[in-house]
Amino acid sequence: QLRGVLRSRGFFSRPEHERDQLLVDLNENGGRLGLQLALVCLAVPNLGHRTTGSQNVVTRAVYDALVHPNSVNSTTPGSRAAWYLYSELVETSRPYIRNTTVVSSLEIVLYGGSFFNDDALGGCVLDHWILTKGDPQTIQLLISTRRAINDALERLCLDPSRVPLASEKRLVAATFELIEQSRGAQVQAASSSQLTTM
């Protein structure tokens, strides 16, 4: 059944030897952390922000949510992250976000939430409530990068049998590398700070 759906979408319209090479080419980034984080940012639409020193998480809907007590991100030492993706906002005795994933501001800016430029506010707006400010050159680079990423993804979704352009591959690989370098720096900083406190 799945093969039939994939064939109807164009994945199996090529001869077998071309199809096998295409599958290898399409999976070239399959094991990369940057791809995995980008996919999570693309798939999970809800963003939450915890300000420094607070347990409250601000979302588009509420200003005083907490990470659900059953979440690993609620109890893990050092898990007081600034940004979360979450799949569900529930209200019991108070609002809680559930099914959370910790993300960085870089991952959100590159792949998370809806995105548009707002000249009146002097920056870009993510998820209809998060204002990203910077110097005009950085904002323009961000706008161009997001537009190129969105255009490449849209072309791939409209024609899954199309082999991505070399420029699209370079752009995506560069964003994955940025994310991976950022995560590596975070891990190194956390490791060194833990070593100095022991």
N, C-alpha and C positions, 0 to 999 in steps of 0.2 A: 504494500500500500504506500509506504514512504517512497519507494523507488518510483512509483507512478506519479506521485506529487512532484518529486524532484525532476522527473523527465518532463512533466508538463510545464515546469518552470524553466526548462532549458539546460539543466545540469547534465543530462545524458544525451544531448542531441549530437554530440561529436563522436567520431570513431573512437573505439576503445583505447587505442594507444595515445591519442590526443587527450582523451578524458583522463587517463591515469596521470599524464604529465600535468594537466590542469589542476587536478586534486592536490598533487605535490606542491605546485606553485601557490595555490590558494592557502595551503596549510603551512607555508614557510615561517610564519610568525606564531604558530599554534602554541608553542611552549613559552612564549614571552610574557612576563609579568605585565608589561605595558599594555599588551593586547587584552589580557584578562581584566585589568582595571578599567580600560576603555570600554569594554563590553558591559561591565557592571554599571559604569556611569551612564551609558546609553540606555540600558535596560531598566534601571531603577529610577523612576522620575522624581522621587521626593528627596529634597535636601534639608538637612538640619544643621544648625550652627550652635556650638557651645562657646560662650565667651570665657575668657581666662578667669579662673577662680570661681566659676559658677557651675552648679550641677544642671541648671536649666538649659534646655535646647530650644532654640528659636526655629520655628518652621514657618512656612507661608501661612499656615492656618492658626497656629497658637504660639504664644511667647514663653510658655512655662512648662514645656514637656520634659520628661525625663526619659533616659534610655531604660527600657523595660528591665526589671530586676532579673528576669530569666535570660537576658542577653549576655553573652560573654563580654560584650563591650561595656556592660554595667559593672562588672566585678573584677576585670583584669587589671592588675596594677599598671599604672601608666597609661590606662586606656581613656583618659580624659582628653580625647581628641577634639580638635576644633570643628571638624566637618564629618558629617555622617550622611550616607544614603540610607534610606529606610523604605520598607515596603508597606508599612501599616502604621496608622496613628489610631490608638485605641484610648478610650476614656473609661477609667474605672473610678478609683478615688481621685484621680487626677489624670491628665493626658500623658500617655507613654508612646514612644516610638519603638516599633518592634522590627525584627529581622534587619538589623543594622550592619552596615559595612563602613569601616573607617576609610576616608578618602582625603587626599590633600587638596589644597586650593588649586594647584596646577592641574590635577586630574579633572576637577570640576570645570575650570576655565576652558580646558581643551575639549572635553567630551560631555559634561554634565548639563542637564536641564535645557530649557529653551534659552535662546540667546538673541539679543538685539542691541543695537547701538542707540544711545540716547544722548544726542548732542546737548540738549537742555540740561541734563544732569552731569555732563562731562565725563561719560564713561559708558560701559556696557552693562546691561541688566541681564542677570541669569535667573532663570526660573521665576521671572516676574517679580522678584523682590530683593535680589542680591545685587548691589551696585559694585562694579569693579572699576576702580579708577586707576589712572596712570598718566604718564606723559603722552602727548598726542601720537608720537611715533610708536610707542608700545601698544596703545589702543588700536591703532591702524593695523599693526602686525597681527594682533590678536583677532581682529575682525577678518582680515584676509585669510588667516590660518583656519579659523572656524568655518568660513565660507567654503574654502577649498576642501576641508574634511567633509562637510555636509554634502557638497556637490558630488564628491567621489562616492560617498556612501549611497546617495540617491541613485546615481548611475548604476552602481552595482546591484541595488535592489530592483531597479527597473529591468535590468538585463543580467541575471546572475551568470549567464554563460560567457559574458564579456570578460576578457582578460584585463585586469587593471593596467592602466598606463604606467610606464616607468616613473613618471613624475608623481603619480598617486602613490605608488609603492614607496618612493623616497620620502614623501611627506609623512605618510603613516609611520614608516620606520623611524623617522626623526622624532616624531611625537612619542613613540614608544620608548625611544632611547632617553628622551628628556624625563619621562615618568620614571623609568628604571634608575637613572642617575639620581633623581630626587629621592626615590625610595632608598637607594643605597646610602646616600648621605644621611637620611633620617635614621637608618639602622646603625650606621657607624656612630652618629652622635648619641643615640640611645645607649649603645654598647659602651662608649667611652664614659658617659655620665654614670652608668651603672657601675663601671669599674672604679671610678673615683669615689663613689659613695660607699663602697664595700669596705 
